[in-house]
Amino acid sequence: MVMVKHLPRDSAVQREIHGEAAEWSITDHLLAATVDHLAVANWMFACVNNGEDEETPEAPSPVPRPSGLADEDGAEDEDGAEPPTATEAPSPHAIARFFG
């Protein structure tokens, strides 16, 4: 069990257990988030600087993430808690985790 538990992230066993998610490192997740944020920032800039008679540009779609990971369609957090919606306040646990 110890040997299997400490296999590299890209090993065949990890890919079999976790699928495509095993191939994504923290760097890959951070790069995907960076690309998403830059795309939204560019889209917002284009919307603000758009003429009144011009059509609003289409919102960018996020970089595809491996299946089974948190996405924006109501996926769960690492500890199983659902993320707060825009209308509900974050829980004390979520605030402590953010500042912790």
C-alpha positions in Angstrom: 0.0 0.0 0.0 2.9 2.4 0.8 4.5 1.9 -2.6 1.2 2.5 -4.4 0.4 5.5 -2.3 3.7 7.2 -3.2 3.7 6.5 -6.9 4.3 9.5 -9.2 1.3 11.6 -10.2 1.7 10.5 -13.9 2.0 6.8 -13.2 -0.4 4.3 -14.9 -1.9 3.4 -11.5 -2.7 7.1 -10.7 -4.1 7.7 -14.2 -6.3 4.6 -13.8 -7.6 5.8 -10.4 -8.0 9.5 -11.1 -8.2 9.6 -14.9 -7.1 12.8 -16.7 -7.0 14.7 -13.4 -3.8 12.8 -12.4 -1.9 14.5 -15.2 -2.8 18.0 -14.0 -0.3 19.5 -11.5 -0.8 22.6 -9.4 1.1 24.6 -12.1 -1.4 23.4 -14.8 -4.3 24.5 -12.6 -2.7 27.9 -11.9 -1.9 28.4 -15.6 -5.5 27.5 -16.6 -6.9 30.0 -14.0 -4.5 32.7 -15.3 -5.7 32.2 -18.8 -9.3 32.3 -17.7 -8.8 35.5 -15.7 -6.9 37.2 -18.5 -9.6 36.3 -21.0 -12.3 37.7 -18.8 -10.3 40.9 -18.2 -9.8 41.3 -21.9 -13.5 40.7 -22.5 -14.5 43.2 -19.8 -12.1 45.8 -21.4 -13.7 45.2 -24.8 -17.2 45.6 -23.4 -16.4 48.8 -21.6 -14.7 50.3 -24.6 -17.3 49.2 -27.0 -19.4 51.8 -28.8 -23.1 52.1 -27.9 -24.2 50.9 -31.4 -21.8 47.9 -31.4 -22.7 44.4 -30.3 -21.4 43.2 -27.0 -18.6 40.6 -27.5 -19.3 37.0 -26.6 -18.1 36.1 -23.1 -15.0 33.8 -23.1 -15.4 30.2 -22.2 -13.0 28.8 -19.5 -10.1 26.4 -20.3 -11.4 22.9 -20.1 -10.4 21.1 -16.9 -10.1 17.4 -16.3 -13.4 15.7 -15.5 -14.0 15.0 -11.8 -12.5 18.3 -10.6 -14.3 21.4 -9.4 -15.9 23.4 -12.1 -18.2 26.3 -12.2 -21.4 24.2 -12.5 -21.9 23.8 -8.7 -19.1 21.4 -8.1 -18.1 20.6 -4.6 -15.0 22.0 -2.7 -12.1 19.8 -1.5 -13.9 19.1 1.8 -17.2 18.3 0.1 -18.8 21.6 0.8 -20.5 23.4 -2.1 -19.2 26.8 -2.9 -21.3 29.8 -1.8 -23.5 31.4 -4.5 -23.4 35.1 -5.2 -26.4 35.7 -3.0 -25.4 33.8 0.1 -22.6 34.8 2.5 -19.7 32.4 2.9 -19.7 30.3 6.0 -17.3 30.9 8.9 -15.5 27.7 7.9 -14.9 29.1 4.4 -13.7 32.4 5.7 -11.3 30.7 8.1 -10.0 28.4 5.3 -9.5 31.5 3.1 -7.4 33.3 5.7 -5.7 30.2 7.1 
